[in-house]
Amino acid sequence: MADGTIIVKRVKKGGHGHHGGAWKVAFADFVTAMMAFFMLMWLMGSTTPEQRAAISEYMKDPIASSGPGGSGANQHTEGGTGILDGQGAKPFDQSTSSERPESQPNPGTAPSETLTPEQAEELAKEKERQQMQELLDDLKSAIEATPALKDYKDQLLLDITSEGLRIQIIDKENRAMFAQGSPVMENYARAILRDIAKVINQVPNHISLSGHTDQTPYASTNGYSNWELSADRANAARRELLGGGMPEQKIGRVVGLSSSVLYDKEHPFSPQNRRISIIVMNKATEASITQGERNEAVKVGEVVGASAAPPAAPADTAQPAAPADTAQPAAPPAPAAPAAATPPATDPAAPPEPAKQTLEN
C-alpha cells in the first residue's frame, strides 16, 4: 500500500523576484555621458579658439586657476596670461578672453574714445562713401530690373562726385525729356523720375536738383530766357519726385543753370547738354549750403544796419555847427542863409549872359 501512495507537491508560481537596480545605474551613466557629449559639441561650436584654450587650461589645473589661494596662482598673476589672471573669474566669462569677437562689441566702450576728432571725421566720411557706393549699386540694379528705366538706361548717367551721388538724365537725338522750349515733361521722363525717387528714399540724405539747357537762345519777347526755362524744368522734375513718394523736406535745393554748366563743352548745342541733374548730397555739401544761407542772412543784417547808420552820421557832423551858433554877435550869418539859397536860382541864369555876349560878338 505504501508503494502505491502518490504524493503531489504543488508549487505556487508567483512573479519574478526583484532583480535589483543595477540597470538604473548603467542607464544613468549612459544619459550622463550623452549629456556631456552634447555639452562638448555645443561648446565647440559656440566658443572662440581663445575661449577653448582657456577652458582647456582651466580643466588641466583648476586649483591654479581658482584664485590667489591656489598653489599655482602666482604664475598666472605674474605673467598675466592665465584664464583668470589670479582674480577668480569664471572660465566661461567672455570678458576674460584675450580677444572679443567682432560680432559682439563691448557696448560700454565707444570707438570714438580711442580716435582723434580727425580720425573720427575721416571714418565718418569713409562710411558715407560706402553708403553712396551701395546706393549707386542699388540704382544700377533697379535700372536693370525696371522696364521703365532699362529702356532708357543710355540716358541715365551715374557717378560719385565731391558733392555726393550724381544722377543725370540727358536728352538724346529725337528723344527729348521736354517739349521744345517748354517745361512740360514727356511721359517716359516722368516714369523715370518716379522710379528713381523710390530708390533714393532708401537713404536719409537731402538732394539737389538743377536744370540745364544748351546754348540755343530762347526766342521770346517778354524776357523769358533759358534761365527761366531751366529753373521751370528743374521744378517740374521736383514735382515728379514728390509724385514718386519722396518727402518734400528731402529736397534741399532746386536751381536753373541755363547753359552755364555744359555737359559737352566742345558741342554747346548738343542735346546732351539739355539735362536734369539730381545730386544725393553728402553731409559736407549739406553743411556748406546751410552755412551759406546763414552767412547770407548775416550779410543782409549788416547791410540793413549800414543803411540805418548814415542818417545818424549827418547828425553827428552837424554838431560842429554849434560853435557857429555860439558866435551870436555875428548875426549876419542868418541872412547869409537866404543868400546861399539864391545862387542855385542865379546859376541857371548865368549861362545866358555868356550866350548873349557870344551873340553880340
C-alpha positions in Angstrom: 0.0 0.0 0.0 2.8 2.3 0.8 4.3 1.8 -2.6 1.1 2.9 -4.2 0.8 6.3 -2.5 1.2 9.2 -4.9 2.3 12.4 -3.3 1.6 15.6 -5.4 3.7 18.6 -4.5 2.2 21.8 -5.7 4.5 24.8 -6.1 2.8 28.1 -6.2 4.3 30.1 -9.0 4.5 33.9 -8.4 6.0 36.9 -10.2 9.7 37.2 -10.9 11.7 38.1 -8.0 13.3 41.6 -7.5 16.4 41.9 -9.8 17.8 45.0 -8.1 18.6 48.5 -9.5 21.9 47.8 -11.3 20.4 48.7 -14.7 19.4 52.1 -13.5 22.9 52.9 -12.6 24.0 51.9 -16.1 21.3 53.9 -17.7 22.1 56.9 -15.6 25.8 56.6 -16.7 24.7 56.4 -20.3 22.5 59.5 -20.1 25.2 61.4 -18.3 27.7 60.5 -21.0 25.3 61.6 -23.7 24.7 64.9 -21.9 28.4 65.5 -21.6 28.9 64.7 -25.3 26.3 67.2 -26.3 27.7 69.8 -24.0 31.1 69.3 -25.5 29.7 69.7 -29.0 27.8 72.9 -28.0 31.0 74.4 -26.5 33.0 73.5 -29.6 30.5 75.3 -31.8 29.8 78.4 -29.7 33.2 79.4 -28.4 36.2 81.0 -30.0 39.6 79.3 -30.2 40.9 81.5 -27.4 38.0 80.6 -25.1 38.5 76.9 -25.8 42.2 77.3 -24.9 41.2 79.0 -21.6 38.7 76.2 -20.8 41.4 73.6 -21.5 43.8 75.4 -19.2 41.2 75.5 -16.5 40.5 71.8 -16.8 44.2 70.9 -16.7 44.8 72.9 -13.4 41.6 74.1 -11.8 43.3 74.8 -8.5 45.9 77.2 -10.0 43.1 78.9 -11.9 40.7 79.2 -9.0 42.2 82.3 -7.4 45.0 83.6 -5.2 44.6 80.7 -2.7 45.6 78.1 -5.2 49.2 76.8 -5.4 49.7 77.9 -9.0 48.0 81.3 -8.6 51.3 83.2 -8.6 52.4 82.2 -12.0 49.1 83.3 -13.5 49.1 86.6 -11.6 52.7 87.5 -12.5 52.5 86.5 -16.2 49.0 87.8 -16.7 48.4 85.1 -19.3 46.2 82.7 -17.4 42.5 82.4 -17.9 41.7 84.3 -14.7 44.8 86.4 -14.1 44.6 85.5 -10.4 41.2 87.1 -10.0 39.0 84.1 -9.5 36.8 84.8 -12.6 34.6 82.3 -14.2 36.0 80.3 -17.0 33.0 81.0 -19.3 33.1 84.8 -18.7 33.7 86.3 -22.2 35.3 89.4 -20.6 38.3 87.3 -19.7 39.0 86.1 -23.2 42.1 87.6 -24.9 40.1 88.7 -28.0 36.4 89.6 -28.3 34.6 88.5 -31.4 33.8 91.4 -33.8 30.2 90.4 -33.9 29.8 91.1 -30.2 31.5 94.5 -29.5 31.5 95.8 -25.9 28.6 98.2 -25.6 30.4 100.0 -22.8 33.2 101.3 -25.0 32.7 103.6 -28.0 35.1 103.5 -30.9 35.4 107.3 -30.8 37.1 107.1 -27.3 40.3 105.9 -28.9 40.1 108.1 -32.1 41.1 111.7 -32.6 38.5 114.1 -34.0 40.2 114.0 -37.4 40.2 110.2 -37.4 36.6 110.1 -36.4 35.7 112.5 -39.1 37.6 110.6 -41.8 35.9 107.4 -40.6 32.5 109.0 -40.9 33.4 110.2 -44.5 34.6 106.7 -45.4 31.3 105.2 -44.1 29.3 107.8 -46.1 31.3 107.0 -49.3 30.5 103.3 -48.8 26.8 104.3 -48.4 26.9 106.3 -51.6 28.5 103.4 -53.4 25.9 101.0 -52.1 23.2 103.4 -53.4 24.9 103.6 -56.7 24.9 99.8 -57.0 21.2 99.7 -56.0 20.4 102.2 -58.7 22.2 100.1 -61.3 20.3 97.1 -60.2 17.0 99.0 -60.3 17.8 100.2 -63.8 18.3 96.6 -65.0 15.2 95.3 -63.1 12.7 98.1 -64.0 11.5 98.2 -67.7 10.8 101.9 -67.5 14.5 102.5 -66.6 16.1 99.8 -68.6 14.6 101.0 -71.9 16.2 104.4 -71.4 19.4 103.5 -69.5 21.5 105.1 -72.2 20.1 108.5 -71.0 21.0 107.8 -67.3 24.4 108.8 -66.1 25.6 107.8 -62.6 28.8 108.9 -60.9 30.1 109.9 -57.5 31.4 113.5 -57.1 32.7 115.6 -54.3 29.1 116.7 -53.6 27.7 113.2 -53.4 26.0 110.7 -55.8 25.0 112.4 -59.1 22.2 111.1 -61.3 21.9 112.9 -64.7 19.0 112.4 -67.1 20.1 113.7 -70.5 18.4 114.2 -73.8 19.1 112.0 -76.9 18.7 112.8 -80.5 15.0 112.7 -81.3 14.2 111.7 -77.7 13.8 114.8 -75.5 12.6 114.8 -71.9 10.6 118.1 -72.5 8.7 119.6 -75.4 10.9 122.1 -77.3 11.2 125.3 -75.4 8.7 124.1 -72.8 8.8 122.9 -69.2 6.1 120.2 -70.0 7.7 116.8 -69.3 7.3 113.7 -71.5 5.6 110.7 -70.0 8.7 108.4 -70.2 10.7 111.0 -68.3 8.0 111.2 -65.6 8.2 107.5 -65.1 12.0 107.6 -64.8 11.9 110.2 -62.1 9.2 108.4 -60.1 11.2 105.1 -60.2 14.4 106.9 -59.2 12.6 108.5 -56.2 11.8 105.1 -54.8 15.5 104.1 -54.7 16.7 107.5 -53.4 14.3 107.2 -50.5 16.4 104.4 -49.1 18.9 107.0 -47.7 18.2 110.0 -45.4 20.4 112.4 -47.4 18.9 115.5 -48.9 19.0 116.0 -52.7 19.8 118.9 -55.0 18.0 119.5 -58.4 19.4 121.5 -61.2 18.1 122.1 -64.8 20.4 122.7 -67.8 19.9 123.8 -71.4 22.1 124.0 -74.4 23.3 127.4 -75.8 20.5 127.7 -78.3 19.0 131.1 -77.4 15.4 131.2 -76.3 13.2 133.3 -78.7 10.9 135.4 -76.5 9.6 138.9 -76.5 8.7 139.0 -72.8 12.2 138.4 -71.3 11.7 134.7 -70.8 15.1 133.0 -71.3 17.0 129.8 -70.8 17.5 130.7 -67.2 13.7 130.7 -66.5 13.3 127.6 -68.7 15.9 125.6 -66.9 14.5 126.6 -63.5 11.0 125.6 -64.6 12.2 122.2 -65.8 14.0 121.6 -62.5 10.9 122.4 -60.7 8.9 120.0 -62.9 11.4 117.3 -62.0 10.8 118.1 -58.3 7.1 117.6 -58.7 7.6 114.2 -60.3 10.0 113.1 -57.5 7.3 114.0 -55.0 4.8 112.0 -57.0 7.1 109.0 -56.7 6.8 109.1 -52.9 9.8 111.4 -52.0 9.1 113.6 -48.9 9.1 117.3 -49.7 11.6 118.1 -46.9 14.1 115.8 -48.5 14.6 118.3 -51.4 17.2 120.9 -50.3 17.8 122.9 -53.4 16.2 123.5 -56.9 18.1 125.7 -59.3 18.2 126.5 -63.0 21.6 126.9 -64.5 20.8 127.6 -68.2 23.8 126.7 -70.3 26.4 127.8 -67.7 27.5 124.2 -67.0 27.7 122.3 -70.2 28.0 118.5 -70.3 29.6 118.5 -73.8 31.6 121.7 -73.9 33.0 121.0 -77.3 29.5 120.9 -78.8 27.4 123.5 -76.9 24.3 122.8 -79.0 24.4 119.1 -78.4 21.2 117.6 -76.9 23.2 116.0 -74.1 23.6 119.5 -72.6 19.8 119.5 -72.0 19.5 117.5 -68.8 18.2 117.2 -65.3 20.9 116.7 -62.6 20.0 115.1 -59.3 22.6 115.0 -56.5 22.2 113.0 -53.4 24.2 115.3 -51.2 26.7 114.2 -48.6 26.9 115.8 -45.2 29.7 118.2 -46.2 27.6 119.6 -49.1 24.5 119.9 -46.9 26.5 121.7 -44.3 28.0 124.1 -46.8 24.5 125.0 -48.2 23.2 125.6 -44.7 26.3 127.6 -43.7 26.0 129.7 -46.9 22.4 130.6 -46.1 23.4 131.7 -42.6 26.2 133.8 -44.0 23.8 135.5 -46.4 21.4 136.2 -43.6 24.3 137.9 -41.6 25.3 140.0 -44.6 21.7 141.2 -45.1 21.6 142.1 -41.5 24.8 144.1 -41.8 23.5 145.9 -44.9 20.3 146.8 -43.1 22.3 148.1 -40.2 24.6 150.1 -42.5 21.7 151.7 -44.3 20.3 152.9 -41.0 23.6 154.3 -39.9 24.1 157.2 -42.5 21.2 159.3 -41.1 22.9 159.3 -37.7 26.2 160.3 -39.3 25.0 163.7 -40.6 23.5 164.4 -37.2 27.0 163.8 -35.7 28.6 166.0 -38.3 26.0 168.7 -37.6 27.3 169.1 -34.1 30.3 171.3 -35.0 27.7 173.8 -36.2 27.1 174.6 -32.5 30.2 176.8 -32.2 28.9 178.7 -35.2 25.7 179.3 -33.3 27.6 180.5 -30.3 29.0 183.3 -32.4 25.8 185.2 -31.9 27.5 188.6 -32.2 28.0 187.9 -35.9 24.2 187.9 -36.6 24.7 188.4 -40.3 25.2 184.7 -41.0 21.5 184.3 -40.5 20.7 186.5 -43.6 23.5 184.7 -45.4 21.5 181.6 -45.5 19.0 183.0 -48.0 21.9 184.3 -50.0 23.3 180.8 -50.1 19.9 179.6 -51.3 19.7 182.2 -54.1 22.8 181.1 -56.0 21.2 178.0 -57.3 18.5 180.2 -58.8 21.1 182.5 -60.4 23.2 179.7 -61.6 20.7 178.7 -64.3 20.6 182.3 -65.4 24.4 182.6 -65.6 24.8 180.7 -68.8 22.5 183.1 -70.9 24.8 186.0 -70.2 27.8 184.4 -71.9 25.5 183.3 -74.7 24.4 186.9 -75.2 28.0 188.0 -75.3 28.8 185.4 -77.9 25.9 186.6 -80.0 26.9 190.0 -79.6 30.4 189.0 -80.5 
